[in-house]
Amino acid sequence: MTATTTSLCVASVAALGLAGTEHAYPDQPMDGEAWAHLRRETREHRLTGLLLAAVDRDQVPVTPEQREDLVTDQVRAMSLALVLEDLLLEVAQLLAANDLDVRVIKGPAVAHLDYPAPEMRSYGDIDVLLRSSQFNDAVSVLEGHGLARLYPAKSPVWDRRWAKGVTLRTSDGTELDVHRTLATPPVGLRVDLDDLWSRSEEFSVGGRTVTALGREHRLLSAAFSASVGDTEPSYATLRDVAQLVLDPRLDPDLARDTALRSGAGAVLAAAVTTSWRELRIADATALSAWSERYRPTEAELRELGLYQHHRVTETARAVATLRMLPGVTERARFLWVVAGPSSGFRSTSTRGARERVVRAVSDLRSAGRSR
């Protein structure tokens, strides 16, 4: 079996059990090289649980040794999930004790609420959403509890006003992504943050209740991950999008309107059409049909391109962000941080501050002209 055929099998695994998918599975166990490739791909794309389910349903034939390999992979994935869920409970309890609100997003939320069984969806970290007004206080509480920032803060203003969030790490290396919005600037600034908190849904972890985003907002979160997260979305993310869109409990009109309120119509449409194409889903739904009809504006295409092309620089995103910001004061604050993150907020001379801002303006103008 060639690597290309194996890659198609990975897509087939990602689409397992979805209505209206068109996939052909191998009719005999793979040879050693192909099986090793498939195992590696399913681990990287967080699909081990789905592959094991396909094997248990006799849709993917394997040798007894290959099934043992897969069980080993799944045990490791679920062991990590247990560690991560312990961290989730600890964080949720700590923030609640300090009167700070929290919503679970991504991995554990969709695993428990949207998949037929949570073991079908593994994940490598924990993601939570905090209120923007409480963001810095919450991060301080978590740091005081022993979690350390993976990267230094640009500034308290950046974290509170423009950042997507920060990544914290426990002493044993477990990661916690703390979000205030669903994407990095510029598109992350369009998200209606109050709307994110308007609906919620609870699920149980270890006998305790935690709170996630509402279903339509979980879809919006998955859409941002698929369209403006990595340049190449993982199959797990594409499966999340399809899983939610095909769920009869989802209100398609509400999902569409939720995206449009946050200026994310193009983000949602791109995520859904990509999921349908990559997972080869033949059945149309109200939301997939709307996504096919959606025609993004030139401005939306330019914004999506800031995330989907490898050569786009942070400076180019800063140019686009600067253009979105309202008023001279807000833009000046943004330029100040871009000109001198972290150290720019320490005591400096007026002349030095002026030089940094002038330099930042010049850099951003040059980047804008070069695009």
Summary of the structure (lengths in Angstrom):
residues: 371
radius of gyration: 21.9
end to end distance: 42.9
largest distance: 72.4
contacts: 1216
relative contact order: 0.10
helix: 60%
strand: 9%
